[in-house]
Amino acid sequence: MPPPFETPAGLLARLAALGIEAETVEHPPLFTVAESKALRGGLPGLHAKSLFLEPRAGPRVLAVLEEDRRVSINALGRLLGVGRLGFATPGTLLAELGVAPGSVTPFALVNAAPGTVRVVLDRVLAEAAAGVRLNFHPLVNTATTAIRPGDLLRFLRHLGHEPAVIDPPAPAPAGEGKGADRGGAA
């Protein structure tokens, strides 16, 4: 039987124990980037979307992208050297990261053993200025937690997950590829 998954309160306690400053705001459930934009109000910083993807072989991929980034999932798979990628099922998402659709977040790596998930982080997020906050769900889509970019990297490394910082490939212009853009939800 797998160990119980981390709770939002447990996640925030882990961040605090590492001396990582995090600010959390509660809100109604958000399932998409569009819903997030409509309800965020003046929540400052960069916002992201996280995509949990499956290659045909090898570890699953958690792609953490700037929220407006349009990306070709197939080109991302080629960039990572894994070939075609598809979206993981809700059951796989729950089993591997302990979160439901709409709550995918890099914080969910707290529930994944090192090496079981390959995390890729959009360069825009990873290299944001130190004073800029990155906003992610804290394992549930009824809250948003802001954290500094360096602290996110430190937390992921503390968990045993070394993120690859990438420049995600853009989708082909209209008419040059089929089904290239899959924006995904937060």
C-alpha positions in Angstrom: 0.0 0.0 0.0 1.5 3.4 -1.0 2.2 5.9 1.8 -0.4 8.6 2.3 0.0 11.7 0.1 1.1 15.0 1.5 -1.6 17.5 2.5 -1.5 21.2 1.6 -0.8 22.0 5.3 2.0 19.4 5.3 3.5 20.9 2.2 3.4 24.4 3.7 5.0 23.1 6.8 7.8 21.5 4.7 8.5 24.8 3.0 8.6 26.6 6.3 11.0 24.0 7.8 13.4 24.7 4.9 13.1 28.5 5.6 11.2 29.0 2.4 8.9 32.0 2.5 5.5 31.2 0.9 2.3 33.1 0.8 -1.0 31.3 0.2 -4.3 32.7 -0.8 -7.5 30.7 -0.8 -10.1 31.0 -3.6 -12.9 29.1 -5.3 -11.7 26.0 -7.3 -9.9 26.8 -10.5 -9.5 24.2 -13.3 -8.1 26.2 -16.2 -5.8 29.1 -16.9 -8.7 31.2 -18.0 -10.5 30.6 -14.7 -7.4 31.6 -12.9 -7.0 34.8 -14.8 -10.6 35.7 -14.1 -10.4 35.2 -10.4 -6.8 36.1 -9.4 -7.4 39.8 -9.0 -4.2 41.5 -8.1 -2.2 38.4 -7.1 1.2 39.5 -8.3 3.9 37.5 -9.9 4.2 34.9 -12.7 1.5 32.3 -13.0 2.0 28.8 -14.4 0.4 25.8 -15.9 1.6 22.3 -15.2 1.2 19.4 -17.6 1.6 15.8 -16.5 2.7 13.8 -19.6 3.5 10.2 -20.4 6.1 9.1 -22.9 5.9 5.6 -24.4 8.8 4.5 -22.2 10.6 6.0 -19.3 9.6 8.3 -16.5 6.6 10.6 -16.8 7.2 14.2 -17.5 5.9 17.2 -15.4 6.2 20.3 -17.6 5.9 23.5 -15.6 5.3 26.4 -18.1 4.4 30.1 -18.0 0.6 30.2 -18.1 0.4 31.8 -21.6 3.1 29.6 -23.2 1.8 27.8 -26.2 3.7 24.6 -26.7 3.9 21.7 -29.1 3.6 18.5 -26.9 5.2 16.4 -29.7 8.1 18.9 -30.2 8.5 18.9 -26.4 8.9 15.1 -26.5 11.5 15.4 -29.2 13.4 18.1 -27.3 13.5 15.8 -24.3 14.5 12.8 -26.4 11.4 10.7 -25.4 9.4 10.9 -28.6 5.7 11.2 -28.5 4.1 12.4 -25.3 0.4 12.2 -24.2 -1.5 13.5 -21.3 -1.5 11.2 -18.3 -4.9 9.9 -17.2 -6.5 11.2 -14.0 -5.9 7.9 -12.3 -2.2 8.0 -13.2 -2.0 11.6 -12.0 -3.5 10.6 -8.6 -1.4 7.5 -8.2 1.9 9.3 -9.1 1.5 12.8 -7.8 -1.4 12.5 -5.4 -3.4 15.3 -7.0 -6.6 15.6 -9.1 -6.9 17.2 -12.5 -6.8 21.0 -12.1 -4.4 20.8 -9.2 -1.2 19.7 -11.1 1.7 21.6 -9.6 5.4 21.2 -9.1 4.7 21.0 -5.4 3.1 17.6 -6.1 6.6 16.2 -6.6 6.6 15.9 -2.8 4.5 12.8 -3.5 6.8 11.3 -6.2 9.9 9.3 -5.5 13.1 10.7 -7.1 13.6 9.4 -10.6 9.9 8.5 -11.2 9.0 11.9 -12.7 11.1 14.1 -15.0 10.5 17.7 -14.2 11.1 20.4 -16.9 10.7 24.0 -16.0 10.1 26.9 -18.4 13.2 29.2 -18.5 10.9 32.2 -18.0 9.9 30.8 -14.6 13.3 29.4 -13.5 15.2 32.6 -14.3 12.6 35.1 -13.1 14.1 37.9 -11.0 14.6 37.0 -7.4 11.9 39.5 -6.3 9.3 38.0 -8.6 7.0 35.3 -7.1 5.9 32.2 -8.9 2.3 31.1 -8.2 1.2 27.4 -8.0 -1.5 25.4 -6.4 -0.5 23.9 -3.1 -1.8 20.4 -4.0 -5.4 21.6 -4.3 -7.0 24.0 -6.8 -8.7 26.0 -4.0 -5.6 28.0 -3.1 -2.5 29.5 -4.7 0.9 29.7 -3.1 3.5 32.2 -4.1 7.2 31.3 -3.9 10.5 32.8 -5.2 12.1 31.0 -8.2 15.3 30.1 -6.4 13.2 28.7 -3.5 11.2 26.5 -5.9 14.4 25.1 -7.3 15.8 24.5 -3.9 12.6 22.7 -2.7 12.6 20.5 -5.8 16.2 19.6 -5.3 15.6 18.9 -1.6 13.0 16.4 -2.7 15.5 14.7 -5.1 14.1 16.1 -8.3 16.6 18.0 -10.5 14.6 20.2 -12.9 15.7 20.7 -16.4 15.3 24.3 -17.4 14.1 24.5 -21.0 12.9 26.9 -23.7 9.7 25.1 -24.6 9.1 24.6 -28.4 6.3 26.6 -29.9 3.6 25.0 -31.9 3.8 25.0 -35.7 2.0 27.8 -37.4 -1.6 27.0 -38.4 -1.7 24.6 -41.2 1.8 23.2 -40.6 1.0 20.5 -38.1 -2.1 18.8 -36.7 -3.0 19.0 -33.1 0.3 20.8 -32.2 -1.0 23.1 -29.5 -2.3 21.7 -26.2 -2.2 24.6 -23.8 -3.4 22.6 -20.8 -4.9 23.7 -17.5 -3.3 25.0 -14.4 
